[in-house]
Amino acid sequence: MIDQTRVDVPLPKAYRLLNHGPVTLVSSAWREQRNVMAAAWVMPLDFDPPKVAVVIDKNTYTRELVEASGEFALNVPTRRLAQATHAAGSCSGREHDKFTELRLASFSGRAVAAPLLCECVGWLECRIIPEPALATRYDLFLAEVLAAWADPRVFREGRWNFCDENLRTLHHVAGGFFFATGEPVDA
Amino acid sequence: MIDQTRVDVPLPKAYRLLNHGPVTLVSSAWREQRNVMAAAWVMPLDFDPPKVAVVIDKNTYTRELVEASGEFALNVPTRRLAQATHAAGSCSGREHDKFTELRLASFSGRAVAAPLLCECVGWLECRIIPEPALATRYDLFLAEVLAAWADPRVFREGRWNFCDENLRTLHHVAGGFFFATGEPVDA
C-alpha cells in the first residue's frame, strides 16, 4: 500500500468529482477476488445523499464482483494513467490480476471493500441501490456514494484546479483516445 | 432559422458525441411550447441502437414537455455558448421563451419536434424509452437516439478534432464554472 495524500470530500459536494464527465476506473472486490475496469458511462444522479449511475456490461468480471458484493469504487484517473486506463478497459481480469499486471497500487477505503487506486485524484465509495431490472435490461447500476475523497493538489473546497498538467483528468472518446480536461471557462 | 453546416453521424457512432462527458443543452417541444435547459448529468447507455440516460428534475418545465411529447434533443454546446448554457440552466422557461431571451437560434431536426440549437456542434434526437418508475424515483430518463448530427469542422469520421478554440466543447463543474475540452491524449 502506498500512502497518498487525500482529503475527505463532503458528501453533498461529491458529485463535483464526476460532474465534468471524466472517465473513471471502477474497482471492485469480493472475498479474495478484486478487479478494475474503465468506465466512461458514468454520471451523478443526485446531490444529497449523492448517487451515481454507471453502465457495467454483463460480460465483465467487474459485473460479477459488483453484483456479489453490492459495492464498487469509482476512481478518477489522471493523464499519467491514460495507458493503464485504456489497458484496464481492454483486457479482462478474469484470468490475470489487473492490479499486478498494470502495476496499479491501491489503498483501503472507509466504506467499501473495493480497493482505491493510487495515482487517481478522486474516489467515490459506492453501494448499489438494488434495481435488478435495470441491470438486466440496460446493464445500468445506480448506487449511493457513501464516502468521497480527493487529492488536495487538484481538488479543494469543491473545486478542481489543475495546476499540474500531469494531474489533469481524462475524457474518453473511443479506443484509447482521450482528451485531457482543458482550460477553465467561467460563465 | 440559421443554416448551419452539419453532417449525419451514423447511429453506431452517435455515442461518441457524448462519450467525453460534455455538458449538453436539452431542447424539447410540445404543441406550441418549447424549452431548453442545461444538463451535465447525461451519458451514453448503449452503442447500437444508441441509447442515452439523462437526469431531468421534476420541477423543470423541460420535464413537462419531455413527458408530454416523449421526445427531446441533446445539443452539445461550445465555449462560445458558455454563458447561454449557464443561463439556460439557471432560469425557467415557464414564464419566458428562453430561445428568444438567450438569442438561441434553432433549426428543425429529422426525427423529433424538439428544435436543434444553432452554434452547437453535436445533436442527438431522442425518443423516451418508457420507464416511469425511474422518472418518479430518480428523475432519470432513458431514451433511444433516432438521429445524430455533428458540425464537420470539429467532428468527422467518428472523431472530435478541436481545431478552433472557440469550438471546443464544455464540461460543467458547478455554478457556471466549466472546463473546455483540452488536449488530445492518445494511449
Boltz contact constraints between the chains, C-beta under 6 A:
constraints:
  - contact:
      token1: [A, 16]
      token2: [B, 173]
      max_distance: 6.0
  - contact:
      token1: [A, 16]
      token2: [B, 174]
      max_distance: 6.0
  - contact:
      token1: [A, 19]
      token2: [B, 40]
      max_distance: 6.0
  - contact:
      token1: [A, 19]
      token2: [B, 172]
      max_distance: 6.0
  - contact:
      token1: [A, 19]
      token2: [B, 173]
      max_distance: 6.0
  - contact:
      token1: [A, 20]
      token2: [B, 171]
      max_distance: 6.0
  - contact:
      token1: [A, 20]
      token2: [B, 173]
      max_distance: 6.0
  - contact:
      token1: [A, 20]
      token2: [B, 179]
      max_distance: 6.0
  - contact:
      token1: [A, 21]
      token2: [B, 21]
      max_distance: 6.0
  - contact:
      token1: [A, 21]
      token2: [B, 171]
      max_distance: 6.0
  - contact:
      token1: [A, 40]
      token2: [B, 19]
      max_distance: 6.0
  - contact:
      token1: [A, 41]
      token2: [B, 43]
      max_distance: 6.0
  - contact:
      token1: [A, 41]
      token2: [B, 44]
      max_distance: 6.0
  - contact:
      token1: [A, 43]
      token2: [B, 41]
      max_distance: 6.0
  - contact:
      token1: [A, 43]
      token2: [B, 43]
      max_distance: 6.0
  - contact:
      token1: [A, 44]
      token2: [B, 41]
      max_distance: 6.0
  - contact:
      token1: [A, 45]
      token2: [B, 138]
      max_distance: 6.0
  - contact:
      token1: [A, 79]
      token2: [B, 185]
      max_distance: 6.0
  - contact:
      token1: [A, 82]
      token2: [B, 185]
      max_distance: 6.0
  - contact:
      token1: [A, 82]
      token2: [B, 187]
      max_distance: 6.0
  - contact:
      token1: [A, 83]
      token2: [B, 187]
      max_distance: 6.0
  - contact:
      token1: [A, 86]
      token2: [B, 187]
      max_distance: 6.0
  - contact:
      token1: [A, 138]
      token2: [B, 45]
      max_distance: 6.0
  - contact:
      token1: [A, 171]
      token2: [B, 20]
      max_distance: 6.0
  - contact:
      token1: [A, 171]
      token2: [B, 21]
      max_distance: 6.0
  - contact:
      token1: [A, 173]
      token2: [B, 16]
      max_distance: 6.0
  - contact:
      token1: [A, 173]
      token2: [B, 19]
      max_distance: 6.0
  - contact:
      token1: [A, 173]
      token2: [B, 20]
      max_distance: 6.0
  - contact:
      token1: [A, 174]
      token2: [B, 16]
      max_distance: 6.0
  - contact:
      token1: [A, 176]
      token2: [B, 187]
      max_distance: 6.0
  - contact:
      token1: [A, 177]
      token2: [B, 186]
      max_distance: 6.0
  - contact:
      token1: [A, 178]
      token2: [B, 185]
      max_distance: 6.0
  - contact:
      token1: [A, 179]
      token2: [B, 20]
      max_distance: 6.0
  - contact:
      token1: [A, 179]
      token2: [B, 181]
      max_distance: 6.0
  - contact:
      token1: [A, 179]
      token2: [B, 182]
      max_distance: 6.0
  - contact:
      token1: [A, 179]
      token2: [B, 184]
      max_distance: 6.0
  - contact:
      token1: [A, 180]
      token2: [B, 182]
      max_distance: 6.0
  - contact:
      token1: [A, 180]
      token2: [B, 183]
      max_distance: 6.0
  - contact:
      token1: [A, 180]
      token2: [B, 185]
      max_distance: 6.0
  - contact:
      token1: [A, 181]
      token2: [B, 179]
      max_distance: 6.0
  - contact:
      token1: [A, 181]
      token2: [B, 182]
      max_distance: 6.0
  - contact:
      token1: [A, 182]
      token2: [B, 179]
      max_distance: 6.0
  - contact:
      token1: [A, 182]
      token2: [B, 180]
      max_distance: 6.0
  - contact:
      token1: [A, 182]
      token2: [B, 181]
      max_distance: 6.0
  - contact:
      token1: [A, 182]
      token2: [B, 182]
      max_distance: 6.0
  - contact:
      token1: [A, 183]
      token2: [B, 180]
      max_distance: 6.0
  - contact:
      token1: [A, 184]
      token2: [B, 179]
      max_distance: 6.0
  - contact:
      token1: [A, 185]
      token2: [B, 79]
      max_distance: 6.0
  - contact:
      token1: [A, 185]
      token2: [B, 82]
      max_distance: 6.0
  - contact:
      token1: [A, 185]
      token2: [B, 178]
      max_distance: 6.0
  - contact:
      token1: [A, 185]
      token2: [B, 180]
      max_distance: 6.0
  - contact:
      token1: [A, 186]
      token2: [B, 177]
      max_distance: 6.0
  - contact:
      token1: [A, 187]
      token2: [B, 82]
      max_distance: 6.0
  - contact:
      token1: [A, 187]
      token2: [B, 83]
      max_distance: 6.0
  - contact:
      token1: [A, 187]
      token2: [B, 86]
      max_distance: 6.0
  - contact:
      token1: [A, 187]
      token2: [B, 176]
      max_distance: 6.0
